[in-house]
Amino acid sequence: MNTAANARISTGVAGLDDILGGGLTPQRVYLVEGSPGSGKTTLGLQFLLDGAARGEAGLYITLSETADELKAVAASHGWNIDALSIFELAGDTELDPDSEQSIFHPSEVELGETTRNVMNKVDAIKPVRVVFDSLSEMRLLAQNPLRYRRQILSLKQFFSARACTVLLLDDKTSQSDQHLHSIAHGVISLEQIAKEFGTERRRVNIIKMRGIRFRGGYHDYTLDTGGITMYPRLVASEHNRDFTPVVFSTGSDGLDALLGGGLVRGTNTLVVGPSGIGKTTLATRCLLSSLERGEKAAFYLFDEGLGTFFVRSSALGLDLRPYADNSQLRIHHIDPAELAPGQFAQMLRDAVDRDEVDFVVIDSLNASLQAMPGEQFLLLQMHELLSFLNQQGVTTVMVLGQHGMIGEVRSDVDLSYLSDGTVMMRFFESNGRLRRAITVVKSRTSEHALTIHELQLNREGIRVGDALEGFEGVLTGLPSYRGTTPMMASLPNEDI
């Protein structure tokens, strides 16, 4: 078998090459299908430009767009496509739907002027890569399915004989053409999904790829200035790293005691509680302790503005600005309405692989849920994300907000079974005053305390009081008191 045919060539999109396990098999014909606006033309241009950068001749044959329109698309991405050859068939008088000739069949006795021009163009340029845009126009010209299939077969034979790697673009305005799928060496399906609020979502699915072991299922991608960026679905089992599960302090002696020593490297901890209880403050205290040890960290902030976050943290004696200024800490403010789930997973992968972070905070999972199409997808993705972070030796703290203040408190989704440790925080009422309680309900790595303690947040940071012995029903928010445990005294102007 030809050695060149066994090699791989890049699609021009790094994420798609990853999904395909290295790229496309050269000298084959591939179908790229997708609805209008899904990015087929952009993908075709990236494919040709990648070849041009490698010194390979590229030809864009278009029935649906003019050369000026293609140049405008390229210019919107900041690309110069002068190195590419563009052959326009749009408006050619030889493309007559009443014509009885087969457009690209070399065995026909009479070939139209357009057919001869295309063949002469290919023979003159000898392109290594070709994009044919689009098959929907050819389908209309063919007038019937039999003639259309014959034209596609002729097209495949014509280009295969000239050792070209070809992308055939189809806009899927008709039902999926299974005959076309069977003819093509591979089928890449692009999909655009409109949401009721926020930006549209785009995803890719490799329906078929002969002779290539590829990563199946849906993968998110974005189409923005600069072209298409694809985010291969994270598979945690493909990423492993050796590390020592060392126990680190959270920066609070009281919290360390509750956790059985502190946080363990390569584990994740879920902090749950109602709004205003101090979940972010607790996570920030753990984060600051990591930074003080010299580790690199990443904070993914969904719910709170950066200005408010810095001001409130500083008021509690948790000043993160110096670490953000020297890039030891990278804070990402994320709008869930504009974020694709796969994009967030890629951000975490880049933080670990490229930035070498040791500590990650996700605040909060409630907002992450809004970026997902359903609860089951959140659970599956979080399972892969947390497994990946654990296997990389990253210490992770996640925040999950709960509904309600006093009494019944519930969550949008239960992620506690995915966590290695779970810290629960609750408000409760005592002598006409609203107070905070904290307890650790789960730890897979240490023998944690089973007691419930009062919690205070002030300019000294986090203060964990004695166990609330004598109280019953603290976690319900309305406890009864049958003991002598004193409440923690509030320092003047310091309880926040």
DOMI-816648 format. One record per residue (C-alpha): residue number from 1; residue in one letter; x, y, z. Coordinates in pm, whole numbers, plus 32768, in hexadecimal, padded with zeros to 4 digits. Layout:
BEGIN
 num residuo    X    Y    Z
 NUM       a    X    Y    Z
...
END
This chain:
BEGIN
 num residuo    X    Y    Z
   1       m 8000 8000 8000
   2       n 8073 8163 7FB4
   3       t 813A 81EE 80D9
   4       a 80B9 834F 8096
   5       a 7F55 82D1 80B0
   6       n 7FA1 823F 8207
   7       a 8018 838E 828F
   8       r 7F31 8498 831C
   9       i 7EF9 85FE 82B2
  10       s 7E72 8710 8391
  11       t 7D14 8799 8364
  12       g 7D93 88F1 83CA
  13       v 7CD2 88D7 8512
  14       a 7DA5 8849 862E
  15       g 7C7A 87D2 86F6
  16       l 7BEA 8716 85CB
  17       d 7D3B 8670 858E
  18       d 7D32 85FF 86FA
  19       i 7BD3 8570 86CE
  20       l 7C46 84B7 8595
  21       g 7D79 842F 8644
  22       g 7E6F 84F0 856D
  23       g 7DB3 857C 8442
  24       l 7D31 84FF 82F5
  25       t 7DB1 83EA 8216
  26       p 7E35 849E 80DD
  27       q 7DB8 8467 7F79
  28       r 7C56 841F 7FE7
  29       v 7B05 84CA 7FBF
  30       y 7A52 853F 80FA
  31       l 78F6 85CB 8131
  32       v 78C9 86F5 821A
  33       e 7758 872D 825A
  34       g 76AA 8830 832E
  35       s 7592 892F 8336
  36       p 75D2 8A90 82B3
  37       g 76A5 8B50 83AE
  38       s 7749 8A1F 8447
  39       g 78A0 8A7C 83BC
  40       k 78D2 899A 828C
  41       t 7970 8AA8 81B3
  42       t 7A52 8B14 82D2
  43       l 7AC1 89AD 8308
  44       g 7B05 8989 8194
  45       l 7BDC 8AC2 8191
  46       q 7C9E 8A54 82C6
  47       f 7CDE 8905 821E
  48       l 7D6A 89AD 80E6
  49       l 7E32 8AB3 81A6
  50       d 7ED5 89A3 8278
  51       g 7F45 88FE 8135
  52       a 7FC1 8A49 80A7
  53       a 8095 8A7C 81DD
  54       r 8136 892A 818F
  55       g 8176 8988 8026
  56       e 804F 88C1 7F9D
  57       a 7F7C 894F 7E82
  58       g 7E10 8983 7EE2
  59       l 7CDB 89B3 7E0A
  60       y 7B85 8A2F 7E79
  61       i 7A74 89D9 7D7E
  62       t 7936 8A96 7DC9
  63       l 77D9 8A7B 7D3B
  64       s 7735 8B39 7E57
  65       e 7817 8C64 7EA0
  66       t 78E2 8D57 7DD3
  67       a 7A56 8D8F 7DFD
  68       d 7A0F 8EE4 7E97
  69       e 792A 8E45 7F98
  70       l 7A33 8D44 7FF2
  71       k 7B38 8E55 8018
  72       a 7A4A 8F15 80FA
  73       v 7A1E 8DE0 81D6
  74       a 7B97 8DB4 81E8
  75       a 7BCD 8F26 8235
  76       s 7AD5 8F11 8358
  77       h 7BC0 8E11 83F3
  78       g 7CF9 8ED6 83A2
  79       w 7D69 8DE4 8293
  80       n 7E0D 8E24 8144
  81       i 7DA1 8D20 8044
  82       d 7E6D 8DA1 7F1D
  83       a 7F37 8C5D 7F29
  84       l 7DF8 8B97 7EDC
  85       s 7D5E 8B66 7D85
  86       i 7BEB 8BAF 7D72
  87       f 7B1A 8B2D 7C52
  88       e 79BE 8BBE 7C38
  89       l 78A6 8AF1 7BA0
  90       a 7796 8BD6 7C27
  91       g 76DA 8C6D 7B03
  92       d 7796 8BA8 79FB
  93       t 76BB 8B83 78C8
  94       e 7731 8A20 7895
  95       l 768B 89B4 79D9
  96       d 7538 8990 7934
  97       p 7440 88B0 79EF
  98       d 73AE 884E 789F
  99       s 74FB 87CC 7827
 100       e 7508 8653 77F8
 101       q 7681 8635 7828
 102       s 771F 85B7 7967
 103       i 77E7 86D9 79F3
 104       f 791D 8627 7A71
 105       h 7917 84D6 79BF
 106       p 7A54 84BA 78E7
 107       s 79C1 83AB 7806
 108       e 78B1 848C 7779
 109       v 78D7 84D9 7604
 110       e 7873 8644 7628
 111       l 78EE 8702 7756
 112       g 786F 885F 779A
 113       e 7958 8987 77A0
 114       t 7941 8997 791A
 115       t 79A2 882B 7942
 116       r 7AD0 8855 7863
 117       n 7B35 898F 791C
 118       v 7B23 88DF 7A6D
 119       m 7BF1 87B8 79F2
 120       n 7CED 889E 794D
 121       k 7D03 8968 7A8E
 122       v 7D46 8832 7B5E
 123       d 7E46 87AD 7A68
 124       a 7EF4 88FE 7A57
 125       i 7F02 893D 7BCE
 126       k 7F2A 87D1 7C36
 127       p 7E8E 881C 7D8C
 128       v 7EDB 8741 7EB6
 129       r 7DA5 87BC 7F6A
 130       v 7C51 8811 7ED6
 131       v 7B0F 8899 7F6A
 132       f 79CF 8871 7E9E
 133       d 78B9 895B 7F13
 134       s 77AA 88EA 7F07
 135       l 76F8 87A8 7EB2
 136       s 759F 8840 7EE4
 137       e 75C3 88FE 7D9A
 138       m 7639 87C5 7CEB
 139       r 750B 870D 7D79
 140       l 7427 880F 7CD6
 141       l 74DF 87FA 7B8B
 142       a 74CC 867F 7B86
 143       q 734D 868A 7B8E
 144       n 732F 8521 7C0B
 145       p 73DE 8446 7D0F
 146       l 7472 8354 7C13
 147       r 7518 8467 7B4A
 148       y 758F 850E 7C8A
 149       r 7631 83CF 7D0D
 150       r 76D9 8399 7BBE
 151       q 7769 84F9 7BC8
 152       i 77F1 84C8 7D29
 153       l 7894 837F 7CC5
 154       s 792B 8427 7B96
 155       l 79A8 8544 7C6F
 156       k 7A47 844E 7D60
 157       q 7AF3 838E 7C47
 158       f 7B6C 84CC 7BA1
 159       f 7C18 8555 7CD7
 160       s 7C93 8405 7D58
 161       a 7D49 83CF 7C0F
 162       r 7E04 8512 7C50
 163       a 7E6A 84BF 7DB7
 164       c 7D9D 85DB 7E4D
 165       t 7D10 85EC 7FAD
 166       v 7BB4 867C 7F84
 167       l 7AAD 8710 806B
 168       l 794F 870A 7FD7
 169       l 786F 8804 808A
 170       d 76F9 87C7 80AB
 171       d 7604 88AB 815D
 172       k 750E 8798 81C5
 173       t 73E2 8851 8136
 174       s 7356 86FC 80D9
 175       q 733B 85C1 81A8
 176       s 747E 850C 81F8
 177       d 74FC 8464 80BD
 178       q 7569 8307 8123
 179       h 75E4 82BF 7FC1
 180       l 76CA 83EA 7FDB
 181       h 7745 836D 812E
 182       s 779B 821D 8094
 183       i 7863 82BC 7F79
 184       a 7936 83A1 8055
 185       h 7A69 831D 810B
 186       g 79FF 83DE 8240
 187       v 78DC 84B4 82B4
 188       i 7902 85DF 839E
 189       s 77B8 8670 841A
 190       l 77AB 87D6 849D
 191       e 767E 8844 8565
 192       q 7600 8993 85E2
 193       i 7504 899C 8701
 194       a 7446 8AD8 875E
 195       k 73FE 8B05 88D1
 196       e 72DF 8BCD 8961
 197       f 73DB 8CB2 8A09
 198       g 754C 8CEC 89D1
 199       t 7629 8C9D 88AD
 200       e 75E8 8B7C 87C2
 201       r 769A 8A32 87FD
 202       r 775F 897B 86F3
 203       r 77D2 8813 86FB
 204       v 787A 871B 8612
 205       n 7842 85A8 85E8
 206       i 7919 84BC 851A
 207       i 7815 83DA 847E
 208       k 790A 8307 83B8
 209       m 7A7F 82F5 8376
 210       r 7B0B 81C4 82C4
 211       g 7C4F 8135 834C
 212       i 7C6A 8233 8466
 213       r 7C2B 81FF 85D7
 214       f 7B81 8343 863C
 215       r 7ADD 83CB 8777
 216       g 7967 83A1 8741
 217       g 7843 8465 87C9
 218       y 780A 85DB 87CD
 219       h 791C 86DB 8804
 220       d 78DF 884F 8837
 221       y 797D 8956 875A
 222       t 7970 8ACE 8732
 223       l 7974 8BA3 85F8
 224       d 7A0E 8CF6 8637
 225       t 7B0A 8DEA 85A9
 226       g 7C34 8D14 8551
 227       g 7B68 8BE8 84E2
 228       i 7AE6 8AA9 857D
 229       t 7B65 8A2A 86CC
 230       m 7AFA 88CB 872E
 231       y 7AFD 883B 888C
 232       p 7B26 86C0 888C
 233       r 7A52 861C 8995
 234       l 7B1F 85D8 8ACB
 235       v 7B61 8469 8B13
 236       a 7C08 8456 8C68
 237       s 7C93 82F6 8C35
 238       e 7D79 837D 8B25
 239       h 7E2E 8462 8C1D
 240       n 7EFB 83D8 8D3C
 241       r 801A 8466 8E06
 242       d 80E0 83E8 8F30
 243       f 80D1 84BE 906A
 244       t 80E6 849F 91E5
 245       p 7F9B 84DB 929F
 246       v 8026 85D2 93A0
 247       v 7F40 8675 94A4
 248       f 7F41 87F3 949C
 249       s 7EB6 88EE 9592
 250       t 7D87 89C0 9531
 251       g 7E19 8AE6 95F0
 252       s 7D20 8ABA 970C
 253       d 7D7A 89D9 9832
 254       g 7C0B 89A5 9885
 255       l 7BB1 893F 9722
 256       d 7CE2 885B 970F
 257       a 7C6A 87AA 984B
 258       l 7B0F 8776 97B5
 259       l 7BA5 86E5 9677
 260       g 7C8C 85F9 9730
 261       g 7DCA 86B8 96E0
 262       g 7D79 878F 95B1
 263       l 7D51 8762 943B
 264       v 7DFD 8643 9387
 265       r 7EAD 8674 923C
 266       g 7DF5 85CD 911E
 267       t 7C9E 85E1 91C4
 268       n 7B6F 86C1 91A0
 269       t 7A9B 875F 92B0
 270       l 7934 87D5 9288
 271       v 78C0 88FD 935C
 272       v 7744 890F 9371
 273       g 7660 8A06 941A
 274       p 7561 8B1E 93E4
 275       s 75AF 8C73 9351
 276       g 767A 8D58 9434
 277       i 76F4 8C46 951B
 278       g 7864 8C75 94BB
 279       k 78A9 8B63 93BE
 280       t 797F 8C40 92DE
 281       t 7A3B 8CC6 940B
 282       l 7A89 8B64 947E
 283       a 7B01 8B05 9321
 284       t 7BD1 8C45 930E
 285       r 7C7B 8BF8 945A
 286       c 7CE3 8AA4 93D4
 287       l 7D57 8B46 928F
 288       l 7E2A 8C4A 9343
 289       s 7ED4 8B3A 940F
 290       s 7F34 8A8D 92C9
 291       l 7FC1 8BD1 923C
 292       e 8088 8C10 9379
 293       r 812A 8ABB 9349
 294       g 81A0 8B31 91F2
 295       e 80A9 8A66 9124
 296       k 8003 8AE2 8FEA
 297       a 7E89 8AFE 8FF8
 298       a 7D5A 8B46 8F1D
 299       f 7C0D 8BD8 8F93
 300       y 7AD9 8BB4 8EB4
 301       l 79E1 8CBA 8F25
 302       f 7882 8C98 8E98
 303       d 77A3 8D52 8F8C
 304       e 785A 8E84 900D
 305       g 78FF 8FAF 8F69
 306       l 7A78 8FC9 8F83
 307       g 7A6B 911C 9030
 308       t 797C 90A5 913E
 309       f 7A41 8F66 916B
 310       f 7B8C 901A 91A7
 311       v 7AF2 911D 9292
 312       r 7A3C 901B 9365
 313       s 7B67 8F32 9376
 314       s 7C4C 904E 93E3
 315       a 7B51 90B3 94F2
 316       l 7B73 8F55 9581
 317       g 7CEE 8F64 957E
 318       l 7D0A 8E90 9445
 319       d 7DC6 8F6F 9351
 320       l 7DEF 8EBD 9204
 321       r 7E55 8FE5 912B
 322       p 7FCF 8FB6 914A
 323       y 7FB0 8E50 90D2
 324       a 7ECB 8EB3 8FB3
 325       d 7FBD 8FC9 8F4F
 326       n 80E6 8EDD 8F33
 327       s 8013 8DD3 8E7F
 328       q 8042 8CD0 8F8F
 329       l 7EC7 8CE1 8FAA
 330       r 7DF0 8CEA 8E71
 331       i 7C8B 8D5C 8EAE
 332       h 7B94 8D17 8D96
 333       h 7A49 8DCE 8DA4
 334       i 7956 8CF8 8CDC
 335       d 77FF 8D44 8C4D
 336       p 7745 8BF6 8C40
 337       a 765A 8C79 8B31
 338       e 7784 8CA0 8A48
 339       l 7846 8B67 8AA3
 340       a 7837 8A14 89FB
 341       p 7862 88F1 8AF0
 342       g 7985 8865 8A28
 343       q 7A28 89BB 8A2A
 344       f 7A2F 89BC 8BA7
 345       a 7AC5 885F 8BAB
 346       q 7BD4 88D5 8ABB
 347       m 7C1D 8A01 8B9B
 348       l 7C61 8911 8CBA
 349       r 7D3B 8833 8BE0
 350       d 7E06 895F 8B6F
 351       a 7E2B 89D5 8CD7
 352       v 7EBE 8885 8D3B
 353       d 7F88 882F 8C03
 354       r 7FFD 8988 8B99
 355       d 7FF7 8A5F 8CD6
 356       e 804F 893F 8DC3
 357       v 7F56 89A6 8ED0
 358       d 7F49 88DF 9014
 359       f 7E09 896C 90AA
 360       v 7CB6 89AE 9007
 361       v 7B7C 8A58 908C
 362       i 7A2F 8A45 8FD1
 363       d 792F 8B40 9055
 364       s 7827 8AD3 901B
 365       l 77A2 8990 8F8B
 366       n 7645 8A29 8F7F
 367       a 76B3 8B0E 8E65
 368       s 7766 89EF 8DB6
 369       l 761B 8937 8DB6
 370       q 757D 8A52 8CEF
 371       a 7678 8A1A 8BD6
 372       m 7612 88AD 8BBA
 373       p 74EF 8825 8AEE
 374       g 747F 874C 8C13
 375       e 74D4 86D1 8D6F
 376       q 754C 857F 8CF5
 377       f 764F 8628 8C17
 378       l 76D0 86F9 8D3A
 379       l 7704 85BF 8E0A
 380       l 77B7 850A 8CF1
 381       q 7897 862F 8C9D
 382       m 78E5 867D 8E08
 383       h 7942 8511 8E3A
 384       e 7A3F 8528 8D1E
 385       l 7ABE 867E 8D8D
 386       l 7AF2 8618 8EF6
 387       s 7B91 84CD 8E95
 388       f 7C7E 8588 8DAF
 389       l 7CDE 8687 8EB9
 390       n 7D0E 8579 8FC0
 391       q 7DE9 84A8 8EDA
 392       q 7EC0 85DB 8E94
 393       g 7EFC 8613 9008
 394       v 7E32 8755 9010
 395       t 7D7F 87BB 9150
 396       t 7C20 8833 90FB
 397       v 7B1D 88F3 91C5
 398       m 79BD 8912 9136
 399       v 78A4 89EF 91B1
 400       l 7737 8985 9198
 401       g 7626 8A76 9202
 402       q 74E4 89F7 929E
 403       h 7387 8A88 92A3
 404       g 72F7 8B05 93EB
 405       m 738B 8BA8 9521
 406       i 72E5 8B0F 9653
 407       g 722B 89C7 965E
 408       e 721C 88F8 9523
 409       v 734D 892D 9447
 410       r 736E 8880 92F7
 411       s 745A 8873 91CD
 412       d 741B 8884 9057
 413       v 74ED 874D 902C
 414       d 7597 865A 9119
 415       l 770A 8644 90CF
 416       s 7775 85CC 9226
 417       y 77AF 8466 91AC
 418       l 78B4 84E8 90B4
 419       s 797C 85A1 91BD
 420       d 7A92 8515 9295
 421       g 7A2B 85F8 93B1
 422       t 78F3 86C1 9402
 423       v 78E3 87F0 94E8
 424       m 7784 885B 954C
 425       m 7732 89BA 95C6
 426       r 75E9 8A29 9663
 427       f 7546 8B59 96FE
 428       f 749D 8B29 984C
 429       e 73E9 8C0C 9941
 430       s 7450 8C34 9AAD
 431       n 73D3 8D3B 9BA3
 432       g 734C 8E16 9A8E
 433       r 7494 8E12 99CB
 434       l 74E6 8D71 987E
 435       r 7619 8C94 989B
 436       r 76E1 8BA9 97BB
 437       a 772C 8A39 97EE
 438       i 7825 895C 9739
 439       t 7863 87E7 972C
 440       v 7915 86E8 9652
 441       v 7826 85D8 95E3
 442       k 7913 8513 9505
 443       s 7A85 84D2 94CD
 444       r 7B15 83B2 9405
 445       t 7C7C 83F5 9469
 446       s 7C7A 843D 95DF
 447       e 7BC2 8401 9723
 448       h 7B01 8545 973A
 449       a 7A4A 85DA 9864
 450       l 78DB 8580 9886
 451       t 7883 86AD 9959
 452       i 77CD 87EE 98FA
 453       h 787B 8936 994B
 454       e 7825 8AA5 9947
 455       l 78D1 8B70 9837
 456       q 792C 8CDF 982A
 457       l 79B7 8DA9 9708
 458       n 7A6F 8EE9 9761
 459       r 7BA9 8FB1 9714
 460       e 7C75 8EA0 97B8
 461       g 7BEE 8DB1 96B6
 462       i 7B3A 8C71 9718
 463       r 7AF6 8C20 9884
 464       v 7A72 8AC7 98DE
 465       g 79DE 8AAE 9A3B
 466       d 79A8 898A 9B25
 467       a 78BF 886C 9AD2
 468       l 7753 88D0 9B03
 469       e 7713 87CE 9C12
 470       g 75C0 87E9 9CAF
 471       f 751F 8864 9B6D
 472       e 7432 878E 9AA4
 473       g 73B7 87E0 9948
 474       v 74CA 88D9 98ED
 475       l 74CB 8866 9783
 476       t 7356 88AA 976B
 477       g 7395 8A15 97C7
 478       l 72A8 8A0C 98F0
 479       p 7365 8957 9A05
 480       s 72FC 890C 9B66
 481       y 73F8 8945 9C7D
 482       r 742A 8851 9D9A
 483       g 7593 888E 9DFB
 484       t 7690 898C 9E71
 485       t 7762 89CE 9D39
 486       p 77A7 8B46 9D25
 487       m 7780 8BFB 9BDB
 488       m 78B2 8CA4 9B48
 489       a 78CC 8E10 9BAC
 490       s 78CB 8F05 9A89
 491       l 79F5 8FF0 9A87
 492       p 7994 9160 9A67
 493       n 794E 91BF 98FB
 494       e 79EA 9080 987C
 495       d 78D1 8F8C 983C
 496       i 7891 8F96 96C4
END
